Structure formats: C-alpha cells, structure tokens
Amino acid sequence: MAKRTEDPADRPPSQLEREIEETRERLAGTIDELLFRANPKTIVGREVAGVKAFFVDHATGEPRTENILKVVGGVAAFVAVLVVIRRTTR
C-alpha cells in the first residue's frame, strides 16, 4: 500500500507559516553562500591560495623546489622552442 502524505490543508496555519519561514531561511542561506562563492574576490583568493599551495608547503612554509624547477624548466623549454622557430622562419 502506498504511503499517504499529509495534506497541507490538515495542518494548522501556524505550522504552515513556520515551515514557510524555515524554508525562506534555508533558501536565504543558500543564496548567501552562492553569492559568496561567486564573488570575484573570493574566486581570486581561492585561485591564489591554490597556486601558493603548489609552490609552498602549507604545513612547513618551505618552498616546493621540485614544483618550482618543473615550472622553470617548462618555461625555459617553451622559450627555447620559440627561439628555434623564430630563427628557422627568418
């Protein structure tokens, strides 16, 4: 047998008003959280923290030399490729 749901008309108005107010408060909290997450300053802050975490160990504060060397090597290789391409096209 299917479970019967309670008809809103059977509830007292004060209970309905309380449920509506609780729903409004939950929605307001959700909207506030979405606005905070979508704020450009918040997004930039998260991205900066992510980049810092890649280059600096959060626990010790020491630089992560292996990651720094990988990035420096990648940039150097990219510049070398650009120089070779430029010299061959002249």
Residue pairs with C-beta under 8 A, 6 or more apart in sequence:
8 16
36 42
37 43
54 64
54 67
55 63
55 64
55 67
55 68
55 71
56 62
56 63
56 64
57 63
57 64
